[in-house]
Amino acid sequence: MKTQTFLKLDVDDFLSTPSNEWDRQIAFTPKEVSQMLSVPLSTIYDLCYNGRLKAFKIGTHWRIHRKGLYEFLKHSIDTSIVL
């Protein structure tokens, strides 16, 4: 079964905003991703811990790579049920 692609933005254009707030960042904090997606911070940490959202640690600090976030959203959107 072929999945339809709904997120058609290029990864380089992903998160491009008029204010350029996140345009130059290659990695985001869990708090920033929580704000971007309007979900609880605990949800972002859970996604990082269980490996669903590709993230890495620098010392004790989690960072989420732009491409990892893009791929997570693309997969989540493409596999969601559309009514």
Rosetta constraint file for C-alpha pairs under 8 A:
AtomPair CA 3 CA 78 HARMONIC 6.42 0.50
AtomPair CA 3 CA 79 HARMONIC 7.01 0.50
AtomPair CA 4 CA 78 HARMONIC 6.14 0.50
AtomPair CA 5 CA 74 HARMONIC 7.67 0.50
AtomPair CA 5 CA 78 HARMONIC 5.52 0.50
AtomPair CA 6 CA 74 HARMONIC 7.48 0.50
AtomPair CA 6 CA 77 HARMONIC 6.71 0.50
AtomPair CA 6 CA 78 HARMONIC 6.00 0.50
AtomPair CA 7 CA 73 HARMONIC 7.97 0.50
AtomPair CA 7 CA 74 HARMONIC 5.61 0.50
AtomPair CA 7 CA 77 HARMONIC 7.13 0.50
AtomPair CA 7 CA 78 HARMONIC 7.52 0.50
AtomPair CA 9 CA 13 HARMONIC 6.34 0.50
AtomPair CA 9 CA 14 HARMONIC 6.09 0.50
AtomPair CA 10 CA 14 HARMONIC 6.16 0.50
AtomPair CA 11 CA 66 HARMONIC 7.86 0.50
AtomPair CA 11 CA 67 HARMONIC 6.41 0.50
AtomPair CA 11 CA 70 HARMONIC 6.52 0.50
AtomPair CA 14 CA 70 HARMONIC 7.07 0.50
AtomPair CA 15 CA 22 HARMONIC 6.50 0.50
AtomPair CA 15 CA 23 HARMONIC 6.43 0.50
AtomPair CA 16 CA 20 HARMONIC 6.43 0.50
AtomPair CA 16 CA 22 HARMONIC 6.84 0.50
AtomPair CA 16 CA 23 HARMONIC 5.23 0.50
AtomPair CA 17 CA 21 HARMONIC 6.64 0.50
AtomPair CA 17 CA 22 HARMONIC 7.18 0.50
AtomPair CA 17 CA 23 HARMONIC 6.89 0.50
AtomPair CA 20 CA 24 HARMONIC 7.69 0.50
AtomPair CA 25 CA 66 HARMONIC 7.64 0.50
AtomPair CA 26 CA 65 HARMONIC 5.90 0.50
AtomPair CA 26 CA 66 HARMONIC 5.43 0.50
AtomPair CA 27 CA 63 HARMONIC 5.86 0.50
AtomPair CA 27 CA 64 HARMONIC 5.20 0.50
AtomPair CA 27 CA 65 HARMONIC 4.17 0.50
AtomPair CA 27 CA 66 HARMONIC 5.42 0.50
AtomPair CA 28 CA 32 HARMONIC 6.04 0.50
AtomPair CA 28 CA 33 HARMONIC 6.54 0.50
AtomPair CA 28 CA 63 HARMONIC 5.47 0.50
AtomPair CA 28 CA 64 HARMONIC 5.09 0.50
AtomPair CA 28 CA 65 HARMONIC 6.37 0.50
AtomPair CA 28 CA 66 HARMONIC 7.09 0.50
AtomPair CA 29 CA 33 HARMONIC 6.45 0.50
AtomPair CA 29 CA 62 HARMONIC 6.45 0.50
AtomPair CA 29 CA 63 HARMONIC 5.04 0.50
AtomPair CA 29 CA 64 HARMONIC 6.30 0.50
AtomPair CA 30 CA 34 HARMONIC 6.01 0.50
AtomPair CA 30 CA 41 HARMONIC 6.66 0.50
AtomPair CA 30 CA 44 HARMONIC 6.06 0.50
AtomPair CA 30 CA 45 HARMONIC 6.78 0.50
AtomPair CA 30 CA 62 HARMONIC 6.75 0.50
AtomPair CA 30 CA 63 HARMONIC 6.67 0.50
AtomPair CA 30 CA 64 HARMONIC 6.97 0.50
AtomPair CA 31 CA 35 HARMONIC 6.26 0.50
AtomPair CA 31 CA 41 HARMONIC 6.07 0.50
AtomPair CA 32 CA 36 HARMONIC 6.16 0.50
AtomPair CA 33 CA 37 HARMONIC 6.11 0.50
AtomPair CA 33 CA 44 HARMONIC 7.30 0.50
AtomPair CA 34 CA 38 HARMONIC 5.63 0.50
AtomPair CA 34 CA 39 HARMONIC 5.23 0.50
AtomPair CA 34 CA 40 HARMONIC 6.00 0.50
AtomPair CA 34 CA 41 HARMONIC 5.27 0.50
AtomPair CA 34 CA 44 HARMONIC 6.35 0.50
AtomPair CA 35 CA 39 HARMONIC 6.93 0.50
AtomPair CA 39 CA 43 HARMONIC 6.72 0.50
AtomPair CA 39 CA 44 HARMONIC 7.61 0.50
AtomPair CA 40 CA 44 HARMONIC 6.98 0.50
AtomPair CA 41 CA 45 HARMONIC 6.42 0.50
AtomPair CA 42 CA 46 HARMONIC 6.09 0.50
AtomPair CA 43 CA 47 HARMONIC 6.22 0.50
AtomPair CA 44 CA 48 HARMONIC 6.27 0.50
AtomPair CA 44 CA 53 HARMONIC 7.99 0.50
AtomPair CA 45 CA 49 HARMONIC 6.08 0.50
AtomPair CA 46 CA 50 HARMONIC 6.18 0.50
AtomPair CA 47 CA 51 HARMONIC 6.10 0.50
AtomPair CA 47 CA 52 HARMONIC 5.17 0.50
AtomPair CA 47 CA 53 HARMONIC 5.21 0.50
AtomPair CA 48 CA 52 HARMONIC 6.34 0.50
AtomPair CA 48 CA 53 HARMONIC 5.09 0.50
AtomPair CA 48 CA 54 HARMONIC 6.42 0.50
AtomPair CA 48 CA 55 HARMONIC 5.80 0.50
AtomPair CA 51 CA 55 HARMONIC 7.61 0.50
AtomPair CA 52 CA 72 HARMONIC 7.32 0.50
AtomPair CA 53 CA 64 HARMONIC 7.69 0.50
AtomPair CA 53 CA 68 HARMONIC 6.62 0.50
AtomPair CA 53 CA 69 HARMONIC 6.68 0.50
AtomPair CA 53 CA 72 HARMONIC 5.96 0.50
AtomPair CA 54 CA 64 HARMONIC 6.46 0.50
AtomPair CA 54 CA 65 HARMONIC 7.22 0.50
AtomPair CA 54 CA 68 HARMONIC 5.12 0.50
AtomPair CA 54 CA 69 HARMONIC 7.12 0.50
AtomPair CA 54 CA 72 HARMONIC 7.73 0.50
AtomPair CA 55 CA 62 HARMONIC 6.62 0.50
AtomPair CA 55 CA 63 HARMONIC 5.59 0.50
AtomPair CA 55 CA 64 HARMONIC 4.42 0.50
AtomPair CA 55 CA 65 HARMONIC 6.38 0.50
AtomPair CA 55 CA 68 HARMONIC 7.18 0.50
AtomPair CA 56 CA 62 HARMONIC 5.67 0.50
AtomPair CA 56 CA 63 HARMONIC 5.40 0.50
AtomPair CA 56 CA 64 HARMONIC 6.49 0.50
AtomPair CA 56 CA 65 HARMONIC 7.97 0.50
AtomPair CA 57 CA 61 HARMONIC 5.31 0.50
AtomPair CA 57 CA 62 HARMONIC 4.45 0.50
AtomPair CA 57 CA 63 HARMONIC 5.99 0.50
AtomPair CA 58 CA 62 HARMONIC 6.46 0.50
AtomPair CA 58 CA 63 HARMONIC 7.35 0.50
AtomPair CA 64 CA 68 HARMONIC 6.65 0.50
AtomPair CA 64 CA 69 HARMONIC 6.67 0.50
AtomPair CA 65 CA 69 HARMONIC 6.32 0.50
AtomPair CA 66 CA 70 HARMONIC 6.18 0.50
AtomPair CA 67 CA 71 HARMONIC 6.07 0.50
AtomPair CA 68 CA 72 HARMONIC 6.10 0.50
AtomPair CA 69 CA 73 HARMONIC 6.18 0.50
AtomPair CA 70 CA 74 HARMONIC 6.02 0.50
AtomPair CA 71 CA 75 HARMONIC 6.02 0.50
AtomPair CA 72 CA 76 HARMONIC 6.02 0.50
AtomPair CA 73 CA 77 HARMONIC 5.90 0.50
AtomPair CA 74 CA 78 HARMONIC 5.92 0.50
AtomPair CA 75 CA 79 HARMONIC 6.00 0.50
AtomPair CA 76 CA 80 HARMONIC 6.03 0.50
